[in-house]
Amino acid sequence: MLAKSIKTAAVAAVALSLSSAAFAAERQVGQYSPFPEKTEELGQAMQMVFKTLNHSSRAYEHEVNDALVKMTLGHIQFAKDHGLLKEVVLEEIRVQSPMLLRVAKMIKKSGDKELALKAVFEQTTCHFQLVLDTEMQPGVRRYVFPFTRVLEQTTRMGQHDLTGEEIYNVWLKPRFEKYGDVLGVPLVVDPWDPETKIITVRIKGFEQVSAR
């Protein structure tokens, strides 16, 4: 019963948000929705967010990307334990290559190197479901390393023996560099900063393409 109430409230909140957007745009309420016929799915998504943020734990406060963070850490830990870190990065590049190669053709045709960062950061759920907030500037993307909160707990409990800097060196930095290789646009990752844990990815020698 409680779950149903939460779900109903979530749907109502989404509907209210959409109605507000309709008024702001001077549209008649009920005639506008960016997600036609997906009210039920939106309600389920909001219910999941509510349950995650409301989850009581003595260990730490959960964030909505918790499951993906833990699965990624398990993925990296398995590769480390079996001496497959280089291989797992190459496999990830292989899986992403069809999308990356398509964008590479668009970059070659248009000369717009910014498309490389858009392909890696904005247009793939692989990034924006793992990283909740990314700063976007021409030729640069920045975000806070997403694994710290969970990693502190899992290393304490003996689930992982990884460090943030290790993940940066063996998994994160190599992936971005190899993405750049496939895209034909060199990507440079700033050195690991143990204080801020901010990850900065740049297009090497970036110059903005003038609007035509």
Secondary structure, DSSP 8 states (H G I E B T S, - for coil): -HHHHHHHHHHHHHHHHHHHHHHHTT--TTS--SSTT-HHHHHHHHHHHHHHHT---SS----TTHHHHHHHHHHHHHHHHTT-HHHHHHHHHHHHHHHHHHHHHHHHHH--THHHHIIIIIS-HHHHTT-S-EEEETTEEEEE-TTHHHHHHHHHTTS----HHHHIIIIIHHHHHHHHHHHTS-EEE----TTT-EEEEEETT-------
